[in-house]
Amino acid sequence: MDWLKSYAAGNYPDASAAEAALYLASLDKPERDISPYLARLDDICADLERTIADAAGAGGSSPRVMDLAIALQHVIPGYHGYQGDEENYDDTDNANLMCVIDRKRGLPVALALLYLHACARCGLDMTGIDFPGHFLLRLEAHGERVLIDPFHNGIVLGAAELRELLKAFQGLDAELQPEHYREATERTILLRLQNNIKVRALRSGDLAYATTILERCLIIAPDEPGLWHQTGTLHARLNNDQQALAAFEQFLALNHDPRHQQRIRSLAAELRDRIAGIKPDENSKDTKPPKQPPRSDETVVRLHPQKSPPAGETPA
């Protein structure tokens, strides 16, 4: 946890997102030593460096972008055997980089971390692409660029494959747009990785673990108001009133949209009453905030005096 806080503060400028992901993974696997996993990353880098040197040939000419893409295919999915986990895609281990390295299976964004780490150490120009529904990589060299799918053995995707991939996630009417090629920062990649774990925890009804994941995200991105809002929402549903109030207050400090301000201030006031033991019927009608119609694009946070959901009700 201390390492992650220092990383988020910029104290490890040479650390990669893959290293940060290993430290995040270690929070769920505290019994494991992180050193062997860092050594596995070094092995990938060393093998890629040798493969690139072989591709350069005796003349020492710099490899073209397709030569580099093929070198990556030979090393990461080839020699080291890393592949996308199509059989157990929703397994949470696919987003834990320690488990990914052990099992050699993972989600696109988790596998992308291995490519990005190795390319950075070998001096290659690779960038994460925050493609809808399926994380991709862009490799550049000598004015040429290709898009690589880390989930499917590092294959190079052309326009037709990208269009097909987009339609699979956004519907048959979807067409490629410039925003689909948005570059992902290291922070974006780590948050996307953790979001995969959070979503799976919510699907299984484990609100406590989902809240823990959000709090880890806040170590990396403490200035993201959306994360504070989600954290406050889940704490409220878990009846952690103090934590929910603190999270909503942080959200209010970062988000100045009047619509959100009014709604969250109302929730914060109700939480303060709950903490103070004031029941709703003890409040004067004149002091209650005006009721606003629900918005379809907002998360509705319901706060109830009772401390547990009715029997048979599954929290969302």
C-alpha positions in Angstrom: 0.0 0.0 0.0 2.9 2.4 0.8 4.5 1.6 -2.5 1.2 2.4 -4.4 0.8 5.7 -2.6 4.4 6.7 -3.5 3.8 5.6 -7.1 0.6 7.7 -7.3 2.6 10.6 -5.9 5.1 10.3 -8.7 8.0 9.0 -6.6 8.7 6.0 -8.9 8.9 7.7 -12.3 10.7 4.6 -13.9 8.1 2.1 -12.6 5.7 0.7 -15.2 2.0 0.1 -14.9 2.7 -3.6 -14.9 4.8 -3.2 -11.7 2.0 -1.1 -10.1 -0.5 -3.8 -11.2 1.6 -6.4 -9.4 1.5 -4.4 -6.2 -2.3 -4.0 -6.5 -2.5 -7.8 -7.1 -0.4 -8.4 -4.0 -3.1 -6.7 -1.8 -5.3 -9.8 -2.5 -2.3 -12.2 -2.3 -0.4 -10.9 0.7 1.2 -14.3 1.3 3.1 -14.2 -2.0 6.5 -12.6 -2.6 6.3 -10.1 -5.4 10.0 -10.5 -6.4 9.5 -13.7 -8.6 6.8 -11.9 -10.6 9.0 -8.9 -11.2 11.7 -11.4 -12.3 9.2 -12.9 -14.8 8.7 -9.4 -16.3 12.5 -9.1 -16.6 12.6 -12.5 -18.4 10.1 -11.3 -21.0 12.1 -8.1 -21.6 15.3 -10.0 -22.1 13.8 -12.5 -24.5 12.2 -9.6 -26.5 15.5 -7.8 -26.7 17.2 -10.8 -28.1 14.4 -11.5 -30.6 14.5 -7.9 -31.8 18.3 -8.1 -32.2 17.8 -11.3 -34.3 15.2 -9.5 -36.5 17.7 -6.6 -37.1 20.1 -9.1 -38.8 23.8 -8.9 -39.3 23.5 -5.4 -40.9 22.1 -3.9 -37.8 19.2 -2.3 -39.7 16.3 -1.2 -37.5 13.3 -3.7 -37.8 10.1 -2.4 -39.4 6.9 -2.2 -37.4 5.6 -5.6 -38.7 8.9 -7.2 -37.8 8.5 -5.9 -34.2 4.9 -7.1 -34.0 6.0 -10.5 -35.1 8.8 -10.4 -32.5 6.2 -9.7 -29.8 4.1 -12.6 -31.0 7.1 -14.9 -30.8 8.0 -13.9 -27.3 4.8 -13.2 -25.2 2.1 -15.5 -26.6 4.6 -17.8 -28.3 7.6 -18.6 -26.1 6.0 -17.5 -22.8 2.5 -18.8 -23.7 0.3 -15.8 -22.6 -3.2 -15.9 -24.1 -6.6 -14.5 -23.5 -8.8 -16.6 -21.3 -11.8 -17.3 -23.5 -13.1 -20.2 -21.4 -13.3 -18.4 -18.1 -13.4 -14.8 -19.2 -15.2 -13.5 -16.1 -12.9 -15.2 -13.6 -11.6 -12.4 -11.3 -8.1 -14.0 -11.5 -7.9 -12.7 -15.1 -7.5 -9.2 -13.8 -5.0 -10.0 -11.1 -1.6 -9.8 -12.7 0.0 -12.2 -10.2 -2.6 -14.8 -11.2 -2.3 -13.9 -14.9 1.5 -14.6 -14.7 0.9 -17.9 -12.9 -1.9 -19.1 -15.2 -0.6 -17.4 -18.4 -4.2 -16.4 -19.1 -5.9 -13.1 -18.6 -8.1 -10.2 -19.9 -7.0 -7.9 -22.7 -6.0 -5.1 -20.4 -4.0 -7.4 -18.1 -2.1 -9.0 -20.9 -1.5 -5.6 -22.5 0.5 -4.7 -19.4 3.1 -7.3 -20.3 3.4 -6.0 -23.8 3.7 -2.4 -22.6 6.3 -3.2 -20.0 8.5 -5.2 -22.4 8.2 -2.5 -25.1 9.1 0.3 -22.8 12.2 -1.6 -21.5 13.3 -2.4 -25.0 12.8 1.1 -26.3 9.8 0.4 -28.5 7.0 2.9 -29.0 3.8 1.3 -27.8 0.7 2.9 -26.5 -2.4 1.5 -24.9 -5.7 2.2 -26.8 -8.9 2.4 -24.8 -11.0 0.7 -27.4 -14.6 0.1 -26.5 -15.0 -3.2 -24.7 -11.6 -4.6 -25.7 -8.3 -3.1 -24.8 -5.8 -2.8 -27.7 -2.2 -1.7 -28.3 -0.7 0.6 -30.9 2.9 -0.1 -32.0 4.8 2.5 -34.0 8.2 2.5 -35.8 9.6 4.4 -38.8 6.4 6.3 -39.4 4.3 3.1 -39.5 1.8 2.0 -37.0 -0.2 -1.2 -36.3 -2.9 -2.1 -33.8 -2.3 -5.3 -31.8 -4.8 -7.4 -29.9 -3.0 -8.8 -26.8 -5.9 -11.1 -26.1 -5.6 -13.0 -29.3 -1.9 -13.9 -29.5 -0.9 -10.3 -30.4 -2.4 -10.4 -33.9 -2.4 -7.3 -36.0 -5.8 -5.9 -36.6 -6.8 -4.1 -39.8 -9.8 -1.7 -40.4 -12.2 -4.6 -41.2 -11.3 -6.5 -38.0 -11.6 -3.3 -35.9 -15.0 -2.6 -37.3 -16.1 -6.1 -36.6 -14.8 -5.9 -33.0 -16.6 -2.5 -32.5 -19.9 -3.9 -33.8 -19.6 -6.9 -31.4 -19.6 -4.5 -28.5 -21.7 -1.6 -29.6 -24.1 -3.0 -32.2 -24.3 -3.5 -35.9 -24.9 0.3 -36.5 -21.6 1.3 -34.8 -18.9 2.8 -37.0 -15.3 3.5 -36.2 -14.8 7.1 -34.8 -11.6 8.9 -33.8 -12.5 8.7 -30.1 -12.3 4.9 -30.4 -8.6 5.2 -30.7 -8.1 7.2 -27.5 -4.7 6.7 -25.9 -4.7 5.3 -22.4 -2.4 6.7 -19.7 -0.9 4.3 -17.2 -3.5 5.5 -14.7 -6.3 4.8 -17.1 -5.0 1.3 -17.7 -4.7 0.5 -14.0 -8.2 1.9 -13.4 -9.6 -0.2 -16.3 -8.0 -3.3 -14.8 -9.4 -2.6 -11.4 -12.8 -1.8 -12.8 -13.0 -5.3 -14.3 -12.6 -6.7 -10.8 -15.1 -4.3 -9.3 -17.7 -5.2 -12.0 -17.3 -8.9 -11.3 -17.7 -8.3 -7.5 -20.9 -6.3 -8.1 -22.3 -9.0 -10.3 -21.7 -11.6 -7.6 -23.3 -9.3 -5.0 -20.1 -8.8 -3.0 -20.5 -5.1 -2.3 -17.8 -5.1 0.4 -15.1 -6.3 -2.0 -16.3 -3.9 -4.7 -15.9 -1.1 -2.2 -12.4 -2.3 -1.3 -11.5 -2.2 -5.0 -12.8 1.4 -5.4 -10.7 2.5 -2.4 -7.7 1.0 -4.1 -8.6 3.0 -7.2 -8.7 6.1 -5.1 -5.0 5.6 -4.1 -4.1 5.9 -7.8 -6.7 8.5 -8.8 -7.7 10.5 -5.7 -8.9 13.4 -7.9 -11.5 11.4 -9.8 -15.0 12.5 -8.5 -16.7 9.6 -10.0 -14.7 7.2 -7.9 -15.7 9.1 -4.7 -19.4 9.0 -5.8 -19.3 5.2 -6.4 -17.5 4.7 -3.1 -20.0 6.7 -1.2 -22.9 4.9 -2.9 -21.5 1.4 -1.9 -20.7 2.5 1.6 -24.2 3.8 2.0 -25.7 0.5 0.8 -23.4 -1.3 3.3 -24.7 1.1 6.0 -21.1 2.4 6.6 -22.5 5.9 7.2 -19.4 7.6 8.3 -17.4 6.3 5.3 -20.2 7.1 2.9 -20.5 10.7 4.2 -16.7 11.2 3.9 -16.7 9.9 0.3 -19.7 12.1 -0.7 -18.0 15.2 0.9 -14.9 14.5 -1.2 -17.1 14.2 -4.3 -18.7 17.6 -3.5 -15.3 19.1 -3.2 -14.2 17.8 -6.7 -17.5 18.0 -8.7 -19.1 21.4 -9.1 -22.0 20.5 -11.3 -25.1 22.1 -9.7 -27.2 19.0 -10.5 -24.9 16.7 -8.7 -24.2 19.2 -5.9 -27.9 19.4 -4.9 -28.5 15.7 -5.1 -25.4 14.7 -3.1 -25.8 17.4 -0.5 -29.3 16.0 0.2 -27.8 12.5 0.6 -25.1 13.9 2.8 -27.6 15.6 5.0 -29.6 12.4 5.4 -26.4 10.6 6.3 -25.6 13.1 9.0 -29.1 12.7 10.4 -28.7 8.9 10.4 -25.3 9.2 12.1 -26.8 11.5 14.7 -29.7 9.1 15.3 -32.3 11.5 14.0 -35.3 9.6 12.3 -36.8 11.1 9.2 -40.1 11.8 10.9 -38.3 14.0 13.5 -37.2 16.5 10.8 -39.4 19.4 10.0 -40.9 19.3 6.5 -39.6 22.8 5.9 -36.0 21.7 6.3 -36.2 18.8 3.9 -34.6 19.4 0.5 -37.1 19.5 -2.4 -37.7 16.2 -4.1 -36.1 16.0 -7.5 -37.3 13.7 -10.3 -34.9 10.7 -10.8 -32.6 11.0 -13.8 -32.0 8.0 -16.0 -28.2 8.8 -16.3 -27.6 8.9 -12.5 -27.1 6.3 -9.9 -29.9 6.4 -7.4 -28.7 6.0 -3.8 -31.4 4.9 -1.5 -30.8 5.5 2.2 -33.1 3.7 4.6 -33.4 3.8 8.4 -33.3 0.0 8.6 -29.9 -1.4 8.6 -30.4 -4.4 6.3 -32.3 -5.1 3.1 -35.6 -7.0 3.3 -35.4 -10.8 3.1 -34.9 -12.0 -0.4 -33.8 -8.6 -1.8 -30.5 -8.6 -3.7 -28.5 -5.4 -3.5 -27.7 -4.0 -7.0 
